[in-house]
């Protein structure tokens, strides 16, 4: 348990940051799920639109420190390839 005032403050800040990060991660996963669902339905136009919407969200997650840069790049690459293969 935190004893010093500084440690108590850090614990409070960590709690707040964890909540913000959790919300951001959840939002990004929702965008990715929409792309997955569009791919599963076989609708190329919907999948491409969902992918375009997901890309900036994923990159924002990288900038905010939610995902590693290479992880986001890998996800985008794989999703793009799957959308392209629908045609």
Secondary structure, 3 states (H helix, E strand, C coil): CCCCHHHHHHHHHHHHHHHHHHHHHHHHHHHHHHHHHHHHHCCHHHHHHHHHHHHHHHHHHHHCCCCCHHHHHHHHHHHHHHHHHHC
